Amino acid sequence: MNDEGRRLLTEYMGECFHSNYLSEEGRCYDCKAKIDFTDIFLKRRTFTTGQDIYDLYRKMVEKGEWDDFYNWMALQEDADYKEQVFNAFLFHTDRIPLVVEWIKAQGPECFKKANIPIMGLKP
């Protein structure tokens, strides 16, 4: 997955991806938080860990979008799996890019539902 996908997922979760450059005061240009330059790269979510996957799942449930994504995913993969098998298949790290595709397909509405500012997604 590339930085565009990681940015989209990070912002979907309501977090800042942090711009690659800081102001003279050491603040992120996007969220204005004061951060250490090395933290920009070292503390970004990679969406390759179990914790990232679980956090993404929790956010989708919290926003009431899990069922929509579940149904969309089943159509994309033409999945004919029992629910247990499907969920295990879905939240393997290789499947995270499908969440990126789903967010892009939903467009800005995905962010408006949770009142999340859109930084990396163009309307």
C-alpha positions as CSV (number, residue, x, y, z in Angstrom):
1,M,0.0,0.0,0.0
2,N,1.3,3.5,-0.8
3,D,1.2,6.7,1.2
4,E,-2.0,7.8,-0.5
5,G,-3.8,4.8,0.9
6,R,-2.3,5.1,4.3
7,R,-3.2,8.8,4.4
8,L,-6.8,8.0,3.4
9,L,-7.2,5.4,6.0
10,T,-5.5,7.5,8.7
11,E,-7.9,10.4,7.9
12,Y,-10.9,8.1,7.8
13,M,-10.0,7.1,11.3
14,G,-10.1,10.8,12.3
15,E,-6.3,11.1,12.8
16,C,-3.8,13.3,11.1
17,F,-1.3,11.8,8.7
18,H,1.0,14.7,9.3
19,S,2.6,16.5,6.4
20,N,6.2,15.7,5.5
21,Y,7.3,19.2,6.4
22,L,7.0,21.1,9.6
23,S,6.6,24.8,10.3
24,E,9.5,26.8,11.8
25,E,7.8,26.2,15.2
26,G,7.9,22.4,14.6
27,R,4.1,22.1,13.9
28,C,2.3,20.0,11.4
29,Y,0.8,22.1,8.6
30,D,-2.4,20.0,8.6
31,C,-3.3,19.7,12.2
32,K,-1.0,22.3,13.7
33,A,0.2,19.8,16.4
34,K,3.8,20.3,17.6
35,I,5.7,17.1,16.7
36,D,9.2,15.9,16.5
37,F,10.4,15.6,12.8
38,T,11.3,11.9,13.2
39,D,7.8,11.1,14.6
40,I,6.3,12.1,11.2
41,F,7.6,8.9,9.7
42,L,8.1,6.6,12.8
43,K,4.7,7.0,14.3
44,R,2.5,6.9,11.2
45,R,0.2,3.9,10.9
46,T,1.3,1.3,8.4
47,F,-1.9,-0.7,8.3
48,T,0.2,-3.8,8.4
49,T,-0.4,-4.7,12.1
50,G,-3.2,-6.5,13.8
51,Q,-3.8,-3.4,16.0
52,D,-4.2,-1.2,12.9
53,I,-6.7,-3.7,11.4
54,Y,-8.7,-3.8,14.6
55,D,-8.7,0.0,15.0
56,L,-10.0,0.3,11.5
57,Y,-12.7,-2.2,12.1
58,R,-13.7,-0.5,15.3
59,K,-13.9,2.9,13.5
60,M,-16.1,1.4,10.8
61,V,-18.5,-0.1,13.4
62,E,-18.4,3.2,15.4
63,K,-19.4,5.2,12.3
64,G,-22.2,2.6,11.4
65,E,-20.5,1.7,8.1
66,W,-19.4,-1.9,8.8
67,D,-22.5,-3.4,7.2
68,D,-22.2,-1.2,4.1
69,F,-18.5,-2.2,3.7
70,Y,-19.2,-5.8,4.4
71,N,-21.8,-5.9,1.7
72,W,-19.7,-3.9,-0.8
73,M,-16.7,-6.2,-0.1
74,A,-18.8,-9.3,-0.8
75,L,-19.8,-7.9,-4.2
76,Q,-16.2,-6.9,-5.0
77,E,-14.8,-10.3,-4.2
78,D,-17.8,-12.3,-5.2
79,A,-17.3,-14.0,-1.9
80,D,-19.3,-17.1,-1.1
81,Y,-18.0,-17.6,2.3
82,K,-19.6,-18.3,5.6
83,E,-19.5,-15.3,7.9
84,Q,-16.7,-16.6,10.1
85,V,-14.5,-17.5,7.2
86,F,-15.3,-14.2,5.4
87,N,-14.4,-12.1,8.4
88,A,-11.1,-13.9,8.9
89,F,-10.3,-13.5,5.2
90,L,-11.3,-9.8,5.2
91,F,-9.2,-8.6,8.0
92,H,-5.9,-10.1,6.8
93,T,-3.4,-7.3,6.2
94,D,-3.5,-8.1,2.5
95,R,-7.2,-6.9,2.4
96,I,-6.6,-3.4,3.9
97,P,-6.2,-1.9,0.4
98,L,-9.8,-2.9,-0.2
99,V,-10.9,-0.6,2.5
100,V,-9.0,2.2,0.7
101,E,-11.0,1.4,-2.5
102,W,-14.3,1.4,-0.5
103,I,-13.6,4.8,1.0
104,K,-12.7,6.2,-2.4
105,A,-15.9,4.7,-3.8
106,Q,-18.0,6.3,-1.0
107,G,-16.3,9.7,-1.7
108,P,-16.4,12.7,0.7
109,E,-19.7,11.5,2.2
110,C,-17.8,8.9,4.1
111,F,-16.1,11.7,6.1
112,K,-19.1,14.0,6.4
113,K,-21.0,11.3,8.3
114,A,-18.6,11.5,11.2
115,N,-17.8,15.2,10.9
116,I,-14.1,14.4,10.0
117,P,-12.2,17.1,8.0
118,I,-11.1,15.9,4.6
119,M,-7.4,16.4,4.0
120,G,-6.3,13.8,1.5
121,L,-9.6,13.1,-0.3
122,K,-10.7,15.5,-3.0
123,P,-14.5,16.0,-3.4
